[in-house]
């Protein structure tokens, strides 16, 4: 099932706002982070009804994804 584009846009905006609050980054940086993330792809494709989860939950998932990516980059040769 694919979510309506309006619903997804609402979710993206909410996640961006929550992520910006959580991390202290600008809204622009939060949008950039989301659009480059695996989470964005999952929401866009409707994987596991990600668009139905709370904005706070998704923002935390985005933060965890970014932390994991940063750790991976630090340990790469």
RODO-2510 file (C-alpha; in nm, 4 decimals, decimal comma):
residues 77
     n   res          X          Y          Z
     1     x     0,0000     0,0000     0,0000
     2     x     0,1334     0,3437    -0,0915
     3     x     0,0460     0,6353     0,1308
     4     x    -0,1005     0,9443    -0,0217
     5     x     0,1660     1,1993    -0,1182
     6     x     0,0059     1,4607     0,1074
     7     x     0,0350     1,2314     0,4073
     8     x     0,3978     1,1582     0,3290
     9     x     0,4775     1,5285     0,2907
    10     x     0,3145     1,5920     0,6283
    11     x     0,5276     1,3156     0,7801
    12     x     0,8471     1,4503     0,6215
    13     x     0,7813     1,7975     0,7602
    14     x     0,7066     1,6613     1,1058
    15     x     1,0164     1,4435     1,1113
    16     x     1,2324     1,7348     0,9986
    17     x     1,0966     1,9626     1,2699
    18     x     1,1395     1,6981     1,5402
    19     x     1,4911     1,6097     1,4198
    20     x     1,5911     1,9771     1,4200
    21     x     1,4639     2,0145     1,7781
    22     x     1,6331     1,6931     1,8869
    23     x     1,9729     1,7756     1,7391
    24     x     1,9776     2,1555     1,7313
    25     x     2,0470     2,1712     1,3575
    26     x     1,8727     2,4105     1,1222
    27     x     1,5567     2,3087     0,9392
    28     x     1,7515     2,3190     0,6121
    29     x     2,0166     2,0826     0,7485
    30     x     1,7468     1,8561     0,8888
    31     x     1,5806     1,8365     0,5454
    32     x     1,9152     1,7555     0,3838
    33     x     1,9769     1,4830     0,6402
    34     x     1,6334     1,3287     0,5896
    35     x     1,6461     1,3357     0,2090
    36     x     1,9839     1,1600     0,2062
    37     x     1,8765     0,8932     0,4547
    38     x     1,7629     0,5350     0,4307
    39     x     1,4636     0,6343     0,6452
    40     x     1,3407     0,8724     0,3738
    41     x     1,3554     0,5918     0,1207
    42     x     1,1604     0,3624     0,3512
    43     x     0,8882     0,6210     0,4121
    44     x     0,8690     0,7053     0,0409
    45     x     0,8308     0,3394    -0,0557
    46     x     0,5799     0,2708     0,2225
    47     x     0,7991     0,0079     0,3886
    48     x     0,6479    -0,1305     0,7100
    49     x     0,3972     0,1545     0,7196
    50     x     0,6758     0,3877     0,8340
    51     x     0,4541     0,6841     0,7451
    52     x     0,2136     0,5730     1,0220
    53     x     0,4703     0,6018     1,3006
    54     x     0,4985     0,9118     1,5160
    55     x     0,7167     1,2013     1,4102
    56     x     0,9159     1,1728     1,7321
    57     x     0,9829     0,8048     1,6745
    58     x     1,0924     0,8661     1,3166
    59     x     1,3169     1,1571     1,4214
    60     x     1,4864     0,9280     1,6746
    61     x     1,5265     0,6628     1,4060
    62     x     1,6876     0,9224     1,1802
    63     x     1,9238     1,0233     1,4604
    64     x     2,0204     0,6602     1,5221
    65     x     2,0811     0,6107     1,1503
    66     x     2,3055     0,9174     1,1394
    67     x     2,4995     0,8062     1,4477
    68     x     2,5525     0,4621     1,2983
    69     x     2,6693     0,6153     0,9698
    70     x     2,9121     0,8432     1,1549
    71     x     3,0571     0,5487     1,3512
    72     x     3,0990     0,3508     1,0297
    73     x     3,2845     0,6385     0,8643
    74     x     3,5154     0,6757     1,1665
    75     x     3,6178     0,3123     1,1585
    76     x     3,6672     0,2923     0,7813
    77     x     4,0304     0,2893     0,6676
***
